[in-house]
Amino acid sequence: MNKGLLGFFSIFIALFVGALYYTNIIQSPFIYALNTINIKYHNTTELITKTIDKHFFQAEYISDLEEELQKYENNHLVMQQLASEVNDFFRYQNSKFKSNPKVELVRAISYKEFANHNRVWLEVIDYNSSKVYGLTYKELVAGIVIPENGRAVALLNRDIKSTYAVSIGSSKAHGVAHGNNSDKLIVKYIPAWFTLRVGDEVVTSGLDNIFFKGLKVGVVESITKSQGYQNAIIDPYYKSNDPNYFYMIREVK
């Protein structure tokens, strides 16, 4: 192969890789195909793992599951009882309020774009694209879920468009948290009359109808003031380095 032909192929490959990296139109079919492959791969590997575990560790596995099931059943019954009593109280007071939260386990399929690790496609059964949902990892806030072309996309904490309502410290100062495309979060629009301290814990306020009240977000790292408000830099509890399974909050109440 002569040098001219080799140079032509090198330029062609470089242009193709560049277009694939930066153009959503070209990325979309590749990402869609990869998502399909990822779903099949995850399903197959989980089936194989479960089969191996059941074969080699069946007795211990079943015993552990039975113990965990008893705990979950007990907690579920307790929560049902509390929800029933709260709803009865509301009815007794002729209130229209009710408590019937719904949480669902969802699985991450792949990153939405090759160069953006803050946005992840999710596999969600019976997805309702008319709402924004809260996303948690255990009891930690992980981000929010928004629709794109009728599909579920997770905007993890670090994404600048991942926003939700929070309260800070013992003073319960309210603000709006969002990502900063870095490893820290920012809480803005905190009224100036609230006293904030470095180390104050940040939790969800529940006032956005996305998250329950009191879910853990992070701790205050620094505080600034601007135009009559305070801003706080937050060190988040959830570090989105290895997205896998999450809990999506379908209904808060």
N, C-alpha and C positions, 0 to 999 in steps of 0.2 A: 504494500500500500504506500503510495507516494505521500509526501509531506502535505501537499495541497488537499488531498482527500481526507487525510487524518485531521487536518486543521478544520475542514468543513464539518466533519462529524463532531469534533470537540465543541465547536461553537453551537451546533444544533442541540447537543445534549445539554449544554449550559443554559441555553435559552428555554428549553423544555422544562428543566428542573426549576429555573427561576419563575416561569409562568405557573408551574404547579404549586410552588411555595406561596406565591403572592396573589393568585387569582382564585376567587371563590367559585366562579363558573367552572373552572377546570377542576378545582378541588372537590366539588360536590359529588360527581359520580364516583370518584375514587373513595371518598369518605363513606358514601352510601354502601358501596361494595364491601369496604372494610368492616363497616358496622354489621352487615349481614354475616360475614365470616366470623367476626368476634362473637356474635350471639351464639352461633353454632359451636364455636370453639369452647366458650364458657359452659354451655349446656353439656357438651361431651365430656369436658374435663371434670365437671362437678359430678356427673353420673359415674365416671370411672373412680373418682376419689371416694364417693359414697359407697360404691360397691366394694372397694378394697377395705375401707374402714369397717364396713359391716361384716366382711369375711374374717378379718384378722382380729378385730377388736369388738366383736359383736356384744359379748356379755358386758364388758365395761361400758361400751357405748350406750347400750340400752339402759343400763343402770343410771348413768349420768343424765340421759335424756328424761328418764322417769322422775328423777329428782328435780331437774330444771322445770319439767312440766308441772309438777306439784307447786313449785314456787310461782310460776306464771299463772296457774289456775287460781291460786290463793290471791295473788295480787289483782288478777282480773276480777274476781268476785268482790274483793274489797272496793275496787274502783267502781264496779257496777253499783254496789250498795251506796257509795258516796254520791255517785251521779244521780241515782234514784232519789236519795234523800234531798239533794239539792233541788232537783226538778220538782219534787213534792212541795218543798218549801216555796218555790216560785209560784206554783199553782195555788198554794194556800194564801199567798199574798196577792193573788190575782195578777201575777206578773206574766209577761209574754216571754221572759227569758227562759232559756233551756241550756242544758249541758250535755252534749253528745259528740265529743271529739272523735276524729278518725285519723289514724296514722297507718301508713303502709310502707312495707319494705320494698325498696326499688334498687335496681342494679345499674351501675355505670357501664356503658358499652365502649365508648372511646372518646378521645378529645374531639371537640367540634372542628377545630382547625389544627393543623400540624404544629403551628408555631405559638398557639395559645393554650396554656395549661390551666387557665381559669374557667374554661367553659367545656362542659362534658355532656355528651348525649346520654340520656337515661332510657332504660327500658321500663315503661310504665303501662300496665294493663288498664284499659278503659280510661285513657287520658282525656280529661276535659280541658281543652285549650283556652277556655274563657276566663281562667283564673290564674293568679300567681300563688304559688305554694311555698311554704317554708321547708327547708331541708336541714336535717340534723344528722350528726354522727354520734350515736348514743345520746347523751344529754347535752351535747355541744352543738352550737349553731354552725352549720357548714356553708350556708348560702341560701339562695332562693331558686325556684324552678319557674321558668317562663316558657311560653310556646314559641316555636318557630316552624312555620309551614306545617302546623298541626302536630308537631312532635315536641317532646319534653327536652328542654335544655337546662342543665344546672349551671347557674352563675355562682361559682364558689366565692367564698368570702373576699378573696383578693381582687375580684373583678370590680371595676369602678361602677358598674351598673347594678351591683348586688347591694340593695338598700333595704333597711328595715328599722323599725322603731325600737329604741333601747332606753333603759334607765341606768343611772350610775350611782354607786355608793349608797351610804345610809341616807343621804338627802333625797334619793330617788329622782335625781335630776334627769329630765327627759331630753333626748336628742335623736338624731337620725344617723345611723351607722352605714358606711359604705366602704368598699374596697378602694385601694389606691394603686393597684397593679404592682404591689410590693408585698413584703411579708407583714406589714402593719395595716391596721384599719384606722379610719378617721370617723369620729363622731362630731357632727356639726349641729349648729342651731341650739346649743345649750344655753338657756337664759343666764345672764351675767350674775344674777343674785344668788345662784346656787354655789355652795362651797364644794369644790372638787379637790381631791388629793391624789397624788401619785400612789398607785397601789390599790385604788378603789376598784371594786369588781363591777363589770358591766354585764347586764343581763337584758333579755328581751322584756319590753314593757307590755306586750300583748295588745297595744293600741292600734296596730296596723292590720289586724285580722289575718295575719300571716303566721305568726308564732304564738305559742302559749306564753303566758307571763312567767318570767323567772328562768328561762333557759340560758345557760352560760355562754357568754360571748368572749370575754377576755378581761384584762386588767389595764387600768390607765397607766401609760408610760410617761406622758408629758402633757402639758396644758398650755394653750395660748388663748389670747383674747383678740377679737376682731369685730368691729362695727356693732358693738352692743351685745355680742354673743361670745360664748366660749367654744373652743374646739379642743378635742382631746385625741391624742394618738394612742391607739390601743394595741396591745400585744395579744393576739387572739389565742384562744385555747386550741382550736382546731387548726392543724397544719395540713393543708391539702396537698401533700406530696404523693400520696398513693391512693387516689379515689377508687373505691370498689363498691361497697354496699352502703346505702344511706336509708334513713327514714324520711318519708315525705308526709307532711301534715296536710291531709286533704281537707279537714274541717277543724276549726279551733273550738267551736262551741256547737 
